Amino acid sequence: MAKNIIPLSTVDWYGRAVSVVFLMGCPFRCPYCQNHALLEMGQLTAEPADLGEIESEIKKNSLLISGVVFTGGEAFHQLDALQHLAEFTHKQGLLVGVETNGYYTKRIRQMIDAHLVDMICMDVKAPLNRDEYLHICGIDAAAHVKDSLKLCNLCKENKIDFEVRTTVFPDLIGSPQEIQSIATEVRELAGDVRYIIQQGIPEHAWKKLSPRLFTRDELMALARNAKPAISDVRIRTKEFGEERVK
């Protein structure tokens, strides 16, 4: 099996069984990156995808799944490989989902215009201002993410599912004010989209973080700060999976 593929997952696309493909390379340097096992010497590299190996795995799993989710790193960092694999996935009769940090707006638009994606999950990591993004990601990316969120209307026109996610850690990101700020800006830029607040798992982080994680009840309370702006707010925890906030 290819090192950068999970053959079968039921948690990466709600309600679907999918394969997950990890494409290396990313412009961000988030301390809580969960996929550092795929990195070399602590750095996110631009290692090219082994297309033949990945195609073989997708084809092998095609009878067990209804789609493939491409993630990273940052999936759009390897645009040529992503487009090639998305085309291949569609030819197998499978749906294509892409998880992205929103940095590569033009590349995301290319995939939408080419009808190569069926679902986009955009990871909004912090309130959308320069200082907050510098603190979490190590680069000034807030303007890029804002532009990518505006593509939601184009997704609706093309019947592409679109959701926004934020991963929270008690000592890094996840105050009520931060969640309210993110939700308000997401509503202004993308409309009333599905918004998921994910429980960050510190033990898997790239850098050393506090071992404490938000409990389910804490996440529920935190997520309610997004409800005035967004109608469909959900939390996702290791113990209980995805739950809609009332």
C-alpha positions as CSV (number, residue, x, y, z in Angstrom):
1,M,0.0,0.0,0.0
2,A,1.2,3.5,-0.8
3,K,2.5,5.3,2.3
4,N,0.4,8.4,1.6
5,I,-3.0,6.7,1.3
6,I,-5.7,5.6,3.8
7,P,-7.6,3.0,1.8
8,L,-10.9,3.3,3.8
9,S,-12.2,6.1,6.0
10,T,-15.7,6.9,7.2
11,V,-14.8,10.2,9.0
12,D,-13.2,12.3,6.3
13,W,-16.4,12.9,4.2
14,Y,-19.6,12.9,6.3
15,G,-21.9,10.0,5.4
16,R,-19.4,8.5,2.9
17,A,-16.8,5.8,2.8
18,V,-13.7,7.2,1.0
19,S,-10.1,6.8,0.4
20,V,-7.8,9.6,1.6
21,V,-4.7,10.7,-0.3
22,F,-2.0,12.8,1.3
23,L,-0.1,15.1,-1.1
24,M,3.1,16.6,0.4
25,G,4.2,20.2,0.4
26,C,2.6,23.2,2.2
27,P,3.3,27.0,2.5
28,F,2.1,27.0,6.1
29,R,4.0,25.9,9.3
30,C,1.2,25.3,11.8
31,P,2.6,23.9,15.1
32,Y,-0.3,21.5,15.4
33,C,0.1,19.8,12.0
34,Q,-1.1,16.3,12.3
35,N,0.6,14.8,9.3
36,H,4.2,15.2,10.3
37,A,4.8,11.5,9.9
38,L,4.8,12.2,6.2
39,L,7.4,14.9,6.5
40,E,11.1,14.7,6.1
41,M,13.4,16.0,8.8
42,G,10.7,18.1,10.3
43,Q,10.0,20.1,7.1
44,L,7.1,20.1,4.8
45,T,8.6,19.1,1.5
46,A,7.3,19.2,-2.1
47,E,7.9,15.5,-2.7
48,P,6.1,14.7,-5.9
49,A,3.2,12.2,-5.7
50,D,3.7,8.7,-7.2
51,L,0.8,8.9,-9.5
52,G,0.9,5.3,-10.7
53,E,1.0,3.9,-7.1
54,I,-1.9,6.2,-6.0
55,E,-4.0,5.3,-9.1
56,S,-3.5,1.6,-8.4
57,E,-4.7,2.0,-4.8
58,I,-7.8,4.1,-5.9
59,K,-8.8,1.5,-8.4
60,K,-8.3,-1.3,-6.0
61,N,-10.5,0.3,-3.4
62,S,-13.1,1.6,-5.9
63,L,-15.8,-1.0,-5.1
64,L,-15.6,-0.2,-1.4
65,I,-15.8,3.6,-1.6
66,S,-17.9,6.4,-3.1
67,G,-15.1,9.0,-3.3
68,V,-11.6,10.1,-2.7
69,V,-10.5,12.9,-0.4
70,F,-7.2,14.7,-1.3
71,T,-5.5,16.4,1.6
72,G,-1.9,17.2,2.7
73,G,0.2,19.0,3.5
74,E,-1.7,21.2,1.2
75,A,-3.3,19.3,-1.8
76,F,-3.2,22.4,-4.1
77,H,0.6,22.6,-3.6
78,Q,0.9,19.8,-6.2
79,L,-1.7,21.1,-8.6
80,D,-0.7,19.0,-11.6
81,A,-0.8,15.8,-9.6
82,L,-4.1,16.8,-8.0
83,Q,-5.8,17.5,-11.3
84,H,-4.5,14.3,-12.8
85,L,-5.7,12.2,-9.9
86,A,-9.0,14.0,-9.8
87,E,-9.6,13.2,-13.4
88,F,-8.6,9.6,-12.8
89,T,-10.9,9.4,-9.8
90,H,-13.9,10.7,-11.7
91,K,-13.2,8.1,-14.5
92,Q,-13.6,5.4,-11.8
93,G,-17.1,6.7,-11.1
94,L,-16.0,8.2,-7.8
95,L,-16.5,11.7,-6.2
96,V,-13.6,14.0,-5.5
97,G,-13.2,15.9,-2.3
98,V,-10.3,18.3,-1.5
99,E,-9.2,19.6,1.9
100,T,-7.4,22.9,1.6
101,N,-6.0,25.7,3.7
102,G,-7.3,28.3,1.2
103,Y,-3.9,29.7,0.3
104,Y,-4.0,28.9,-3.5
105,T,-7.2,30.7,-4.6
106,K,-6.4,30.7,-8.4
107,R,-5.7,26.9,-8.3
108,I,-8.9,26.2,-6.4
109,R,-10.8,28.2,-9.0
110,Q,-9.1,26.2,-11.8
111,M,-10.3,22.9,-10.3
112,I,-13.9,24.3,-9.9
113,D,-13.9,25.6,-13.5
114,A,-12.6,22.3,-14.8
115,H,-15.4,20.4,-12.9
116,L,-12.8,18.3,-11.1
117,V,-14.1,18.6,-7.6
118,D,-17.3,17.7,-5.8
119,M,-16.6,18.9,-2.3
120,I,-14.3,21.5,-0.8
121,C,-13.4,21.6,2.9
122,M,-11.6,24.9,3.7
123,D,-9.6,25.0,6.9
124,V,-9.9,28.5,8.4
125,K,-7.2,28.4,11.1
126,A,-7.7,31.7,12.9
127,P,-9.6,35.0,12.7
128,L,-8.9,36.4,9.3
129,N,-6.4,39.1,10.0
130,R,-2.6,39.3,9.4
131,D,-1.4,38.9,12.9
132,E,-3.6,36.0,13.8
133,Y,-2.5,34.0,10.7
134,L,1.1,34.9,11.2
135,H,0.8,33.5,14.8
136,I,-0.8,30.2,13.7
137,C,0.6,29.6,10.3
138,G,3.9,31.4,10.2
139,I,3.0,33.4,7.1
140,D,0.6,36.3,6.2
141,A,-2.1,34.2,4.5
142,A,-5.3,35.9,5.7
143,A,-6.0,37.7,2.5
144,H,-5.5,34.5,0.4
145,V,-8.0,32.7,2.6
146,K,-10.6,35.5,2.4
147,D,-10.4,35.4,-1.4
148,S,-10.8,31.6,-1.4
149,L,-13.9,31.8,0.9
150,K,-15.5,34.1,-1.7
151,L,-15.4,31.1,-4.2
152,C,-18.3,29.5,-2.2
153,N,-20.9,31.2,-4.5
154,L,-19.1,29.7,-7.5
155,C,-19.2,26.3,-5.8
156,K,-23.0,26.7,-5.2
157,E,-23.5,27.5,-8.9
158,N,-21.6,24.3,-9.8
159,K,-23.3,22.2,-7.1
160,I,-20.1,21.6,-5.2
161,D,-20.4,20.9,-1.5
162,F,-18.5,23.5,0.6
163,E,-17.7,23.5,4.3
164,V,-15.4,25.4,6.6
165,R,-13.5,23.9,9.5
166,T,-11.5,25.2,12.4
167,T,-9.3,23.0,14.6
168,V,-9.1,24.2,18.2
169,F,-6.6,23.7,21.0
170,P,-7.1,25.3,24.5
171,D,-3.7,27.0,24.6
172,L,-3.4,28.0,20.9
173,I,-6.7,28.8,19.1
174,G,-10.3,28.4,20.3
175,S,-11.5,31.3,22.5
176,P,-15.2,32.3,22.3
177,Q,-14.1,35.6,20.7
178,E,-12.0,33.8,18.1
179,I,-14.8,31.5,17.1
180,Q,-17.3,34.3,16.9
181,S,-14.9,36.3,14.8
182,I,-14.2,33.5,12.4
183,A,-17.9,32.6,12.0
184,T,-18.9,36.2,11.4
185,E,-16.3,36.7,8.7
186,V,-17.0,33.3,7.1
187,R,-20.7,34.3,6.9
188,E,-19.8,37.7,5.3
189,L,-17.5,36.1,2.7
190,A,-19.0,32.7,2.0
191,G,-22.6,32.9,3.2
192,D,-24.4,30.5,5.5
193,V,-22.1,27.5,4.9
194,R,-21.6,24.4,7.1
195,Y,-19.1,25.2,9.8
196,I,-17.3,22.5,11.8
197,I,-15.2,23.0,14.9
198,Q,-12.8,20.1,15.3
199,Q,-11.2,18.8,18.5
200,G,-7.4,19.2,18.1
201,I,-5.4,16.3,19.3
202,P,-2.2,17.6,20.9
203,E,-0.4,14.3,21.1
204,H,-0.2,14.1,17.3
205,A,1.0,17.7,16.8
206,W,4.2,18.6,14.9
207,K,5.4,20.9,17.7
208,K,5.0,20.3,21.5
209,L,1.7,21.6,22.7
210,S,-0.1,21.4,26.0
211,P,-1.6,17.9,26.4
212,R,-5.0,19.2,27.3
213,L,-7.7,19.0,24.7
214,F,-11.2,20.5,24.6
215,T,-13.9,18.1,25.9
216,R,-17.1,17.5,24.0
217,D,-19.0,19.7,26.3
218,E,-16.5,22.5,26.0
219,L,-16.6,22.2,22.3
220,M,-20.4,22.4,22.3
221,A,-20.3,25.6,24.4
222,L,-17.6,27.0,22.2
223,A,-19.5,26.2,19.0
224,R,-22.5,28.1,20.2
225,N,-20.5,31.3,19.7
226,A,-20.8,30.7,16.0
227,K,-24.5,30.2,15.9
228,P,-25.6,33.8,15.6
229,A,-23.7,34.0,12.3
230,I,-24.1,30.5,10.9
231,S,-27.1,28.2,11.1
232,D,-25.4,24.8,10.5
233,V,-22.6,24.5,13.1
234,R,-21.2,21.2,14.1
235,I,-18.4,19.8,16.3
236,R,-16.2,16.8,15.6
237,T,-14.6,14.8,18.4
238,K,-12.6,11.7,18.6
239,E,-15.1,10.1,20.9
240,F,-18.4,11.0,19.4
241,G,-17.6,11.9,15.8
242,E,-19.7,14.7,14.1
243,E,-22.6,16.3,16.0
244,R,-24.8,19.2,15.0
245,V,-25.1,22.1,17.5
246,K,-28.6,22.9,18.5
